[in-house]
Amino acid sequence: MSDESGVAVARIAIDGEMTIYRAADLKATVLDALRKTQVLEIDLSGITELDTAGLQVLMLAKQTANAHQRELRLVKHSPAVVEILEMLDLGAFFGDALLIHA
């Protein structure tokens, strides 16, 4: 897949809980995917629960992308993700439009 400028974009989807119980596995999955592409989109439409450990995985991914001149896009935010990002006022940190996938 490529974006409008022709840059190759990889996409992964995360489903279910993004919590402390899955954080280590999700961290490995996300960072591995980020290493393999210039632009990574993470589809969050399937997230049913997000805790601070899951949020830390997303924040680490964003910081890693920035440090390596890569782009991380969070897309199709589920209501659970939107709730946490709005509660903690982190929309600007990620720089993505908070759109719930309908």
C-alpha positions as CSV (number, residue, x, y, z in Angstrom):
1,M,0.0,0.0,0.0
2,S,1.2,3.6,-0.7
3,D,0.0,7.0,0.3
4,E,-0.8,9.9,-2.0
5,S,2.8,10.8,-2.3
6,G,3.8,7.3,-3.4
7,V,5.5,6.4,-0.2
8,A,5.1,2.7,0.8
9,V,2.9,2.4,3.9
10,A,2.7,-0.8,6.0
11,R,-0.4,-1.4,8.2
12,I,-1.0,-3.6,11.2
13,A,-4.2,-3.9,13.1
14,I,-4.4,-4.5,16.9
15,D,-7.5,-6.2,18.2
16,G,-8.8,-6.9,21.7
17,E,-7.2,-5.6,24.9
18,M,-4.1,-3.4,24.7
19,T,-3.2,-3.9,28.4
20,I,-0.3,-4.9,30.6
21,Y,-1.1,-8.5,29.9
22,R,-0.2,-8.1,26.2
23,A,2.1,-5.1,26.4
24,A,5.4,-7.0,25.9
25,D,4.1,-8.9,22.9
26,L,2.5,-5.8,21.4
27,K,5.7,-3.8,21.9
28,A,7.7,-6.4,20.0
29,T,5.2,-6.6,17.2
30,V,4.9,-2.8,16.8
31,L,8.6,-2.1,16.9
32,D,9.4,-4.9,14.5
33,A,6.8,-3.6,12.0
34,L,8.2,-0.1,12.4
35,R,11.8,-1.3,11.7
36,K,10.6,-2.8,8.3
37,T,9.0,0.3,6.8
38,Q,9.3,4.1,6.5
39,V,5.6,4.7,7.3
40,L,3.6,2.5,9.6
41,E,-0.2,2.7,10.2
42,I,-1.6,1.1,13.2
43,D,-5.3,0.3,12.9
44,L,-6.8,0.7,16.4
45,S,-10.5,0.0,15.5
46,G,-10.4,-3.4,17.2
47,I,-9.1,-2.2,20.6
48,T,-11.6,-2.9,23.3
49,E,-9.5,-1.8,26.3
50,L,-6.4,0.4,26.6
51,D,-4.5,0.8,29.9
52,T,-1.3,2.8,30.7
53,A,0.9,-0.1,29.6
54,G,-0.8,-0.3,26.2
55,L,-0.5,3.5,26.0
56,Q,3.2,3.3,26.8
57,V,3.7,0.9,23.8
58,L,2.0,3.5,21.5
59,M,4.1,6.3,22.9
60,L,7.3,4.3,22.6
61,A,6.5,3.5,19.0
62,K,5.9,7.2,18.3
63,Q,9.1,8.2,19.9
64,T,11.0,5.5,18.1
65,A,9.6,6.5,14.8
66,N,10.6,10.1,15.3
67,A,14.1,9.1,16.4
68,H,14.6,7.1,13.2
69,Q,13.0,9.6,10.8
70,R,10.0,7.3,10.3
71,E,6.3,8.0,10.4
72,L,3.8,6.4,12.7
73,R,0.1,6.9,12.0
74,L,-2.6,5.8,14.4
75,V,-5.8,5.3,12.4
76,K,-9.4,4.2,13.0
77,H,-9.4,4.9,16.8
78,S,-11.8,2.8,18.7
79,P,-14.0,4.4,21.4
80,A,-11.8,2.9,24.1
81,V,-8.7,4.5,22.6
82,V,-10.4,7.9,22.1
83,E,-11.5,7.9,25.7
84,I,-8.0,7.5,27.0
85,L,-6.3,9.9,24.6
86,E,-8.9,12.6,25.4
87,M,-8.8,12.0,29.1
88,L,-5.0,12.4,29.1
89,D,-5.0,15.1,26.4
90,L,-2.6,13.1,24.3
91,G,-4.0,13.8,20.8
92,A,-1.3,16.4,20.1
93,F,1.4,14.0,21.2
94,F,0.4,11.5,18.5
95,G,-0.5,14.2,16.0
96,D,-3.3,12.0,14.4
97,A,-6.9,13.0,13.9
98,L,-9.0,11.2,16.5
99,L,-11.5,9.6,14.2
100,I,-13.6,6.7,15.4
101,H,-14.0,4.0,12.7
102,A,-17.8,3.6,12.1
